[in-house]
Amino acid sequence: MTVYVFGKVRIALSEIGGAVAEAILHDLRVNHLPFNGFPEILVEKKVGDNRDFVVKLRADDFLVEFVLSLAEARQAAELMKERETYDPAIFDRIQEAVAKLEGLFMNGR
């Protein structure tokens, strides 16, 4: 498990991935996903000295990505762990990424 420490803030990439999954599950409860399964979620520290994380969603050979700041990632991970819910502050961005992935998936089949 990869954990990053920024001062007093500790965050694991798996926690960020879990928060993204929680948002996708919320979307799935309302909307249908065309994938054979669930999109793969990959989280990486953005290259450079900043505190951003790149989140990649993959289905088959199709990939989309978006960026979360440390503050966004931290809040989303805390909501996922403590309240077992998704973070509305980043939900639209995740839903948009899933919609782009759906489009790629449907057009590429």
HULINRA-V285902 format. One record per residue. N is the residue number from 0. RES is the residue in one small letter. PSI is psi in whole degrees, 0 to 359 (999 if undefined). NEAR is the number of other ideal C-beta (glycine too) atoms within 12 Angstrom. Layout:
# HULINRA-V285902
N_RES_PSI_NEAR + N_RES_PSI_NEAR
This chain:
# HULINRA-V285902
0_m_125_13 + 1_t_124_17 + 2_v_133_15 + 3_y_142_26 + 4_v_123_14 + 5_f_94_19 + 6_g_241_10 + 7_k_357_8 + 8_v_124_19 + 9_r_131_18 + 10_i_135_35 + 11_a_144_23 + 12_l_327_27 + 13_s_329_22 + 14_e_320_32 + 15_i_315_45 + 16_g_320_33 + 17_g_321_29 + 18_a_321_42 + 19_v_317_44 + 20_a_320_30 + 21_e_319_31 + 22_a_320_39 + 23_i_321_37 + 24_l_320_25 + 25_h_316_27 + 26_d_320_28 + 27_l_328_22 + 28_r_334_13 + 29_v_320_14 + 30_n_160_14 + 31_h_141_12 + 32_l_135_24 + 33_p_359_23 + 34_f_157_23 + 35_n_79_11 + 36_g_219_13 + 37_f_142_20 + 38_p_141_36 + 39_e_138_24 + 40_i_121_35 + 41_l_134_23 + 42_v_131_34 + 43_e_151_21 + 44_k_132_26 + 45_k_138_23 + 46_v_137_10 + 47_g_190_11 + 48_d_3_8 + 49_n_180_15 + 50_r_32_21 + 51_d_158_24 + 52_f_139_39 + 53_v_126_27 + 54_v_126_39 + 55_k_134_27 + 56_l_131_37 + 57_r_138_23 + 58_a_123_29 + 59_d_235_20 + 60_d_13_11 + 61_f_142_25 + 62_l_136_22 + 63_v_158_29 + 64_e_158_28 + 65_f_169_32 + 66_v_139_26 + 67_l_138_39 + 68_s_166_24 + 69_l_316_25 + 70_a_316_19 + 71_e_315_30 + 72_a_317_42 + 73_r_312_31 + 74_q_317_27 + 75_a_318_38 + 76_a_320_37 + 77_e_317_25 + 78_l_319_27 + 79_m_316_30 + 80_k_315_21 + 81_e_322_15 + 82_r_357_15 + 83_e_49_15 + 84_t_171_22 + 85_y_165_32 + 86_d_112_33 + 87_p_335_19 + 88_a_333_21 + 89_i_359_33 + 90_f_314_27 + 91_d_321_18 + 92_r_321_30 + 93_i_316_39 + 94_q_321_27 + 95_e_317_20 + 96_a_319_33 + 97_v_320_39 + 98_a_320_24 + 99_k_318_23 + 100_l_320_35 + 101_e_316_28 + 102_g_314_17 + 103_l_315_23 + 104_f_311_25 + 105_m_322_17 + 106_n_337_12 + 107_g_354_15 + 108_r_999_14
